[in-house]
Amino acid sequence: MNVTFAASRSEASSIIAYPVTKDGAEKIAVPGLDDAALALVVAAASGQRFKGEAGSVAEAYVPSGRVLLLGVGSGDDAGYERAGGALTARLLTSGVTAVTVDLSGTRATAEAAARLAAGAAQRAWRYDVYRTKLPADAKPTLTDITIVGAPEGIDAAWTARDAVTKGLELTKTLVTLPANILYPDSFVERVTKDVEGLGLEITVVDEAAMQELGMGALLGVSQGSRREARILALRWNGAGEGDPAVALVGKGVTFDTGGISIKPAGGMEDMKWDMGGAGAVAGTMKALALRKAKANVIGVMGLVENMPDGNAQRPGDVVTSMSGQTIEVINTDAEGRLVLCDCVTWVQRTHKVKTIVDLATLTGAMIVSLGNEMGGLFANDDALADQLLAASETSGDLLWRFPLSSGYDKLIDSPIADMKNVGPRGGGSITAAQFIQRFVEDGVKWAHLDIAGMVWSDKDGPTWGKGATGYGVRILDTFIASNFEG
């Protein structure tokens, strides 16, 4: 999607969109229309029961062309973003190639205007590479959006939003790709190529190096697959020399059969997106580099396949993690925490970070708890939790905080090892978080985001179509911008 900002409207614009607040739906004023045309627009809005709610759209035909009214709700930034997404959803496959959004006379801030443009661009993302017989009327046609009347400061605001949009595109592509195309090695290749030239320092850890480091937990997951595991680390030094201020760690299980504790066949194809945490980290690091964030951040992605061949890890096996702690593997389908624990140890020992946020499509129990409306948040530090909750509210990717306590921690004690990788059925998301916490060193602030219900959607959303949502990128970018940039 090509986004352009202009001072005034072109006479050739035949499709014009105007934002309308909820309290302004009864007194619609459209710049440039005479009284007769305006009466047609008002009548059409009334007939379509348009009230200006965020994301609602009404349309009318007037002598000069087609008019769309975009509901922006209360007129906050989020309302404008939803309006941008709704505009694209309405026009994407309509045959229309270009639309102009007129902000003249609105109270839109530069950030609101940028969020509208970002919502429109994000909603336009599709992955049609493998659809060879797509009907012509189902193919996207909308390619250009021009926004006129944006306030001063729009260039800086759009630079930041455009960076996040491009990061989201990377994340959604990774999450969408099938497992025969995206596996640990190809994930590394794709991401490395995608961020080439952006100034990110790239580190790749292969299985031989993992063996030397003693990463028995991560390697135990990988040993049933012919695809070798990898760790991919992207480092951004936007604040100059020094250790990263924060580490973002993502679970990257590029396909999860469950291993020997194999999953049911129905729906197993969805497990191509069990790398959604790693995908979000990759997209975030790209966004930070594109907007030249003034912070030192490292993104770490643990990449494995969990397969059930004759060499696969068995329930009851005991593995030794990089930290030296031993783990009794009760269930091979609780593999994500085994990947994360070695990645968390690696980034603490190699980069001396003091704040870690990990993301993972970790537990089905999280979907039972929160459905597909929010991700789960766990943290060992209240201030860090508050920062992430604030970032979730600002970004629109919502989180809900869950508890951690010694009572839950005891549920993963093992009679033959330091711990087991699952507890009882109750509190499954909490005991998973308690497991990861055992690998966080003293003095390190840590948060865990269980995003199992959020990386993929069976229906269209405000700024995404059915499929990959890109969840996590906007939270992390906002979190970094609000707390680690001067």
C-alpha positions as CSV (number, residue, x, y, z in Angstrom):
1,M,0.0,0.0,0.0
2,N,1.4,3.4,-1.1
3,V,0.6,6.1,1.5
4,T,1.0,9.8,0.5
5,F,0.4,13.0,2.5
6,A,-0.6,16.1,0.6
7,A,-1.5,19.6,1.6
8,S,-4.7,19.8,-0.6
9,R,-7.0,17.5,-2.5
10,S,-6.5,16.8,-6.2
11,E,-9.4,17.7,-8.5
12,A,-9.1,14.3,-10.0
13,S,-10.1,12.6,-6.7
14,S,-13.3,10.8,-7.3
15,I,-13.5,8.9,-4.0
16,I,-13.2,10.9,-0.9
17,A,-13.3,9.7,2.7
18,Y,-14.1,11.9,5.7
19,P,-13.6,11.0,9.4
20,V,-16.6,11.5,11.6
21,T,-16.7,11.4,15.4
22,K,-19.5,9.7,17.2
23,D,-20.8,13.0,18.6
24,G,-20.6,14.5,15.1
25,A,-22.7,12.0,13.2
26,E,-25.8,14.2,13.6
27,K,-24.1,17.3,12.2
28,I,-22.0,16.0,9.3
29,A,-20.0,18.6,7.5
30,V,-18.1,17.6,4.4
31,P,-15.6,20.2,3.0
32,G,-16.1,20.9,-0.7
33,L,-19.7,19.7,-1.0
34,D,-22.6,22.1,-1.8
35,D,-25.8,21.9,0.1
36,A,-27.5,19.5,-2.3
37,A,-24.6,17.0,-2.2
38,L,-24.3,17.3,1.5
39,A,-28.0,16.5,1.9
40,L,-27.5,13.3,-0.1
41,V,-24.6,12.3,2.2
42,V,-26.6,13.0,5.4
43,A,-29.5,11.0,4.1
44,A,-27.3,8.1,3.1
45,A,-25.7,8.1,6.6
46,S,-29.1,8.1,8.2
47,G,-30.4,5.3,6.0
48,Q,-27.3,3.2,6.9
49,R,-27.7,4.0,10.6
50,F,-24.2,5.4,10.7
51,K,-23.5,6.8,14.1
52,G,-19.7,7.5,13.8
53,E,-18.6,4.5,15.9
54,A,-14.9,3.6,15.4
55,G,-14.5,1.4,12.4
56,S,-18.0,2.0,10.9
57,V,-18.4,3.1,7.3
58,A,-21.2,4.8,5.4
59,E,-21.1,5.7,1.7
60,A,-23.0,7.9,-0.7
61,Y,-22.8,8.9,-4.3
62,V,-22.9,12.6,-5.2
63,P,-22.4,14.3,-8.6
64,S,-18.7,14.8,-7.9
65,G,-18.1,11.1,-7.1
66,R,-18.2,8.7,-4.2
67,V,-18.1,9.8,-0.5
68,L,-17.2,7.5,2.4
69,L,-17.8,8.5,6.0
70,L,-15.3,6.9,8.4
71,G,-16.4,6.5,12.0
72,V,-13.6,7.4,14.4
73,G,-15.5,7.0,17.6
74,S,-14.3,9.5,20.3
75,G,-11.6,10.7,17.9
76,D,-8.7,9.2,19.8
77,D,-5.7,7.7,18.0
78,A,-7.1,4.2,18.2
79,G,-10.4,5.3,16.6
80,Y,-8.5,6.7,13.6
81,E,-6.5,3.5,13.3
82,R,-9.7,1.4,13.2
83,A,-11.1,3.8,10.6
84,G,-8.1,3.3,8.4
85,G,-8.5,-0.4,8.6
86,A,-12.2,-0.2,7.9
87,L,-11.5,1.9,4.8
88,T,-9.2,-0.6,3.3
89,A,-11.5,-3.5,4.2
90,R,-14.3,-1.7,2.3
91,L,-12.3,-0.9,-0.8
92,L,-9.4,-3.5,-1.0
93,T,-11.0,-5.8,-3.7
94,S,-13.7,-3.4,-4.9
95,G,-12.0,-2.4,-8.2
96,V,-11.0,1.0,-6.7
97,T,-7.3,1.7,-7.0
98,A,-7.0,4.9,-5.1
99,V,-8.8,6.9,-2.4
100,T,-8.3,10.2,-0.7
101,V,-8.9,10.8,3.0
102,D,-9.6,14.4,3.9
103,L,-8.7,15.4,7.4
104,S,-9.6,19.1,6.9
105,G,-11.7,20.4,9.6
106,T,-11.1,17.4,11.9
107,R,-9.2,17.5,15.2
108,A,-6.9,14.7,14.2
109,T,-3.4,14.9,15.7
110,A,-0.3,14.0,13.7
111,E,-0.3,10.6,15.6
112,A,-4.0,10.0,14.8
113,A,-3.4,10.8,11.1
114,A,-0.4,8.4,11.1
115,R,-2.4,5.7,12.9
116,L,-5.2,6.0,10.3
117,A,-2.6,5.6,7.5
118,A,-1.0,2.6,9.4
119,G,-4.4,1.0,10.0
120,A,-5.2,1.2,6.3
121,A,-1.8,-0.1,5.2
122,Q,-1.8,-3.0,7.8
123,R,-5.3,-4.1,6.7
124,A,-4.1,-4.3,3.1
125,W,-1.6,-7.0,3.9
126,R,-2.3,-10.4,2.2
127,Y,-0.3,-13.4,1.3
128,D,-1.6,-14.8,-2.0
129,V,1.6,-16.4,-3.2
130,Y,0.2,-19.9,-3.4
131,R,-3.3,-18.9,-4.7
132,T,-2.8,-19.6,-8.4
133,K,-6.5,-19.6,-9.4
134,L,-7.7,-16.5,-7.4
135,P,-10.7,-15.0,-9.3
136,A,-10.1,-11.5,-10.7
137,D,-12.8,-10.0,-8.5
138,A,-11.1,-11.4,-5.4
139,K,-7.7,-9.9,-6.1
140,P,-6.7,-6.7,-4.3
141,T,-7.0,-3.5,-6.4
142,L,-6.5,-0.7,-3.9
143,T,-2.9,0.4,-4.0
144,D,-2.8,4.1,-3.1
145,I,-4.1,6.2,-0.2
146,T,-3.6,10.0,-0.1
147,I,-4.2,11.8,3.1
148,V,-4.8,15.6,2.9
149,G,-4.9,18.1,5.7
150,A,-2.7,16.2,8.1
151,P,-1.3,18.4,10.9
152,E,2.2,19.5,11.5
153,G,4.5,16.7,12.7
154,I,3.0,14.0,10.4
155,D,6.4,13.1,8.8
156,A,7.9,12.0,12.1
157,A,4.7,10.3,13.2
158,W,4.4,8.4,10.0
159,T,8.0,7.3,10.0
160,A,7.4,5.5,13.3
161,R,4.1,4.0,12.3
162,D,5.4,3.0,8.9
163,A,8.3,1.2,10.6
164,V,5.9,-0.8,12.7
165,T,3.7,-1.6,9.7
166,K,6.7,-3.0,7.9
167,G,7.7,-5.0,11.0
168,L,4.2,-6.4,11.1
169,E,4.4,-7.4,7.5
170,L,7.5,-9.5,8.3
171,T,5.8,-11.1,11.3
172,K,2.6,-11.9,9.4
173,T,4.6,-13.4,6.6
174,L,6.6,-15.7,8.9
175,V,3.5,-16.8,10.8
176,T,1.6,-17.5,7.5
177,L,4.3,-19.6,5.8
178,P,3.8,-23.4,5.8
179,A,6.2,-25.6,7.7
180,N,7.7,-27.1,4.5
181,I,8.8,-23.6,3.5
182,L,9.6,-22.1,7.0
183,Y,11.8,-24.2,9.3
184,P,14.7,-23.1,11.5
185,D,17.3,-22.7,8.7
186,S,14.9,-21.0,6.3
187,F,13.6,-18.7,9.1
188,V,17.1,-17.5,9.6
189,E,17.7,-17.0,5.9
190,R,14.5,-15.1,5.4
191,V,14.8,-12.8,8.3
192,T,18.5,-12.1,7.7
193,K,17.7,-11.2,4.1
194,D,14.7,-9.1,5.1
195,V,16.7,-6.9,7.6
196,E,19.8,-6.7,5.5
197,G,21.3,-3.1,5.5
198,L,19.3,-1.9,8.5
199,G,22.2,-1.9,10.9
200,L,21.2,-4.9,13.0
201,E,24.0,-7.2,14.3
202,I,23.2,-10.8,13.5
203,T,24.3,-13.9,15.4
204,V,23.3,-17.4,14.5
205,V,24.0,-20.3,16.9
206,D,23.9,-23.8,15.3
207,E,23.4,-27.2,17.0
208,A,27.1,-27.9,17.3
209,A,27.5,-24.7,19.3
210,M,24.4,-25.5,21.3
211,Q,26.0,-28.8,22.2
212,E,29.1,-27.1,23.5
213,L,27.0,-24.6,25.5
214,G,25.0,-27.5,27.1
215,M,21.6,-26.6,25.7
216,G,20.1,-29.9,26.5
217,A,16.6,-28.6,26.9
218,L,16.3,-26.9,23.5
219,L,18.2,-29.8,21.8
220,G,15.9,-32.4,23.3
221,V,13.0,-30.8,21.5
222,S,14.9,-30.7,18.2
223,Q,16.3,-34.2,18.2
224,G,13.2,-35.8,16.7
225,S,13.4,-33.6,13.5
226,R,15.8,-33.9,10.6
227,R,15.7,-30.0,10.6
228,E,18.5,-28.7,12.8
229,A,17.7,-26.2,15.5
230,R,19.0,-22.6,15.4
231,I,19.1,-19.6,17.6
232,L,18.9,-16.3,15.8
233,A,19.8,-13.1,17.6
234,L,19.3,-9.6,16.2
235,R,21.0,-6.7,18.1
236,W,20.1,-3.1,17.7
237,N,22.5,-0.5,19.3
238,G,20.5,2.6,18.9
239,A,21.8,4.2,22.1
240,G,25.5,3.6,21.4
241,E,27.9,1.2,23.0
242,G,27.0,-1.0,26.0
243,D,25.0,-4.0,26.9
244,P,21.4,-4.3,25.6
245,A,19.0,-2.6,28.0
246,V,16.3,-5.2,27.3
247,A,16.1,-8.7,25.6
248,L,13.1,-9.9,23.7
249,V,13.0,-13.7,23.5
250,G,10.6,-15.5,21.2
251,K,9.5,-19.2,21.0
252,G,10.1,-20.3,17.4
253,V,8.7,-23.8,17.1
254,T,8.2,-23.8,13.3
255,F,6.0,-26.9,13.5
256,D,4.7,-28.6,16.6
257,T,3.4,-32.2,16.3
258,G,3.6,-32.6,20.0
259,G,6.4,-35.1,19.6
260,I,5.8,-38.5,21.1
261,S,3.0,-36.9,23.1
262,I,1.4,-36.3,19.7
263,K,-1.4,-33.9,19.2
264,P,-4.8,-34.9,17.7
265,A,-4.8,-34.8,13.9
266,G,-7.7,-32.3,13.7
267,G,-6.3,-28.8,13.6
268,M,-2.7,-29.8,13.7
269,E,-2.1,-27.8,10.5
270,D,-2.4,-24.7,12.7
271,M,0.8,-25.6,14.4
272,K,2.8,-23.9,11.7
273,W,2.2,-20.7,13.7
274,D,3.7,-22.1,16.9
275,M,6.6,-19.8,16.1
276,G,4.5,-16.7,16.6
277,G,6.6,-15.4,19.5
278,A,9.8,-15.6,17.4
279,G,7.9,-14.0,14.5
280,A,6.9,-11.1,16.7
281,V,10.4,-10.6,17.9
282,A,11.7,-10.5,14.3
283,G,9.1,-8.0,13.3
284,T,9.8,-5.8,16.3
285,M,13.5,-5.7,15.7
286,K,12.9,-4.7,12.1
287,A,10.6,-1.9,13.3
288,L,13.2,-0.6,15.8
289,A,15.9,-0.6,13.2
290,L,13.7,1.1,10.6
291,R,12.7,4.0,12.9
292,K,16.2,4.1,14.4
293,A,15.1,3.6,18.0
294,K,17.4,5.2,20.5
295,A,17.7,2.1,22.7
296,N,19.9,-0.9,22.9
297,V,17.8,-4.0,22.3
298,I,18.5,-7.7,21.5
299,G,15.9,-10.0,20.0
300,V,16.5,-13.7,20.5
301,M,14.6,-16.4,18.6
302,G,14.8,-20.1,19.5
303,L,14.0,-22.1,16.4
304,V,13.2,-25.8,16.4
305,E,10.8,-28.4,14.9
306,N,9.0,-30.8,17.3
307,M,8.7,-34.1,15.5
308,P,8.1,-37.7,16.6
309,D,10.7,-39.8,14.8
310,G,12.7,-42.8,16.3
311,N,15.2,-40.4,17.8
312,A,12.6,-38.2,19.4
313,Q,12.6,-37.3,23.1
314,R,10.4,-39.6,25.2
315,P,8.1,-38.8,28.1
316,G,10.1,-39.5,31.2
317,D,13.4,-38.4,29.8
318,V,15.6,-36.2,31.9
319,V,17.6,-33.4,30.2
320,T,20.1,-30.9,31.5
321,S,19.6,-27.2,30.5
322,M,22.3,-24.7,29.8
323,S,21.8,-23.3,33.3
324,G,22.7,-26.7,34.7
325,Q,19.2,-27.4,36.1
326,T,17.7,-30.7,35.2
327,I,14.3,-31.3,33.8
328,E,12.1,-34.4,33.8
329,V,10.1,-34.2,30.5
330,I,6.7,-35.4,31.4
331,N,5.0,-34.3,28.2
332,T,6.9,-33.7,25.0
333,D,4.1,-31.4,23.8
334,A,5.2,-28.9,26.5
335,E,8.2,-28.1,24.4
336,G,8.1,-24.3,24.1
337,R,9.3,-23.7,27.7
338,L,12.2,-26.1,27.0
339,V,13.2,-23.9,24.1
340,L,12.7,-20.6,26.0
341,C,14.6,-21.7,29.1
342,D,17.9,-22.2,27.2
343,C,17.4,-19.0,25.2
344,V,16.8,-17.0,28.4
345,T,20.0,-18.5,30.0
346,W,22.0,-17.8,26.8
347,V,21.0,-14.1,26.6
348,Q,21.7,-13.5,30.3
349,R,25.2,-15.1,30.1
350,T,26.2,-13.6,26.8
351,H,24.7,-10.1,27.0
352,K,24.2,-9.3,30.7
353,V,20.7,-8.0,30.2
354,K,18.7,-6.7,33.2
355,T,15.2,-6.9,31.6
356,I,13.8,-9.8,29.6
357,V,10.4,-10.1,27.9
358,D,9.6,-13.4,26.3
359,L,6.7,-14.2,24.0
360,A,5.3,-17.6,23.2
361,T,2.3,-19.4,21.9
362,L,2.8,-21.5,24.9
363,T,-0.3,-23.0,26.3
364,G,-3.8,-24.0,25.2
365,A,-4.8,-23.2,28.8
366,M,-4.3,-19.5,27.9
367,I,-6.9,-19.8,25.2
368,V,-9.3,-21.4,27.7
369,S,-8.7,-18.5,30.1
370,L,-8.8,-15.5,27.7
371,G,-10.1,-16.8,24.4
372,N,-8.9,-14.7,21.5
373,E,-9.3,-11.3,23.0
374,M,-6.1,-10.8,25.1
375,G,-2.7,-12.3,25.7
376,G,-1.6,-13.4,29.2
377,L,1.1,-11.5,31.1
378,F,3.2,-12.9,33.9
379,A,6.0,-10.9,35.6
380,N,8.4,-11.0,38.5
381,D,8.4,-7.1,38.8
382,D,5.3,-5.0,39.2
383,A,6.7,-1.9,37.5
384,L,7.6,-4.0,34.4
385,A,4.2,-5.5,34.4
386,D,2.6,-2.0,34.5
387,Q,4.8,-0.8,31.7
388,L,3.7,-3.7,29.5
389,L,0.0,-3.3,30.4
390,A,0.3,0.4,29.5
391,A,1.9,-0.5,26.2
392,S,-0.9,-3.0,25.5
393,E,-3.5,-0.3,26.1
394,T,-1.8,2.2,23.9
395,S,-1.1,-0.2,21.1
396,G,-4.4,-2.0,21.1
397,D,-2.9,-5.4,21.5
398,L,-4.4,-6.2,24.9
399,L,-2.8,-8.1,27.8
400,W,-4.2,-9.4,31.1
401,R,-1.9,-10.1,34.1
402,F,-1.9,-13.5,35.8
403,P,-0.4,-14.4,39.2
404,L,2.9,-16.1,40.1
405,S,3.5,-17.7,43.5
406,S,5.4,-20.3,45.4
407,G,2.3,-22.5,45.6
408,Y,2.1,-22.7,41.9
409,D,5.9,-23.2,41.7
410,K,5.8,-26.3,43.8
411,L,3.5,-28.0,41.3
412,I,6.4,-28.5,38.9
413,D,8.8,-30.1,41.4
414,S,10.0,-33.4,40.2
415,P,10.9,-36.5,42.4
416,I,13.9,-37.3,40.2
417,A,15.1,-34.0,38.7
418,D,15.2,-30.3,39.6
419,M,11.8,-29.8,38.0
420,K,9.3,-31.3,35.5
421,N,8.1,-29.6,32.5
422,V,4.4,-29.7,33.3
423,G,2.2,-29.5,36.4
424,P,-1.3,-30.7,36.9
425,R,-4.1,-29.7,34.5
426,G,-5.3,-26.7,36.6
427,G,-3.4,-23.5,36.2
428,G,-1.5,-24.8,33.2
429,S,-0.5,-21.3,31.9
430,I,0.7,-20.3,35.3
431,T,2.9,-23.4,35.9
432,A,4.4,-22.9,32.5
433,A,5.4,-19.3,33.4
434,Q,6.7,-20.6,36.8
435,F,8.9,-23.0,34.8
436,I,10.5,-20.2,32.8
437,Q,10.9,-18.1,35.9
438,R,13.3,-20.7,37.4
439,F,15.8,-19.7,34.7
440,V,15.7,-16.0,35.4
441,E,18.8,-14.9,37.4
442,D,18.6,-12.8,40.5
443,G,18.2,-9.1,39.8
444,V,16.8,-9.6,36.3
445,K,13.4,-8.1,35.6
446,W,11.4,-10.6,33.6
447,A,8.0,-10.8,31.9
448,H,6.4,-13.6,30.0
449,L,3.6,-13.1,27.4
450,D,1.6,-16.2,26.5
451,I,0.1,-15.2,23.2
452,A,-1.4,-18.6,22.2
453,G,-4.8,-17.2,21.3
454,M,-3.6,-14.0,19.5
455,V,-1.2,-14.7,16.7
456,W,-3.8,-16.2,14.3
457,S,-7.4,-15.2,13.8
458,D,-10.3,-17.1,12.2
459,K,-12.0,-13.8,11.3
460,D,-11.1,-10.4,10.1
461,G,-9.8,-7.9,12.7
462,P,-9.6,-4.1,12.8
463,T,-6.2,-4.0,11.1
464,W,-5.7,-7.5,9.7
465,G,-7.6,-10.0,7.6
466,K,-8.3,-13.5,8.6
467,G,-5.1,-15.3,9.4
468,A,-1.9,-13.9,10.9
469,T,-2.4,-10.9,13.1
470,G,1.1,-9.7,13.9
471,Y,0.2,-9.6,17.6
472,G,3.1,-8.6,19.8
473,V,5.0,-6.2,17.5
474,R,3.0,-3.1,18.5
475,I,3.2,-3.9,22.2
476,L,6.9,-4.4,22.1
477,D,7.6,-1.3,20.0
478,T,5.5,0.8,22.3
479,F,7.1,-0.7,25.4
480,I,10.6,0.1,24.1
481,A,9.6,3.6,22.9
482,S,8.0,4.5,26.2
483,N,10.5,3.1,28.6
484,F,13.9,2.7,27.0
485,E,14.3,5.7,24.7
486,G,15.2,9.1,26.1
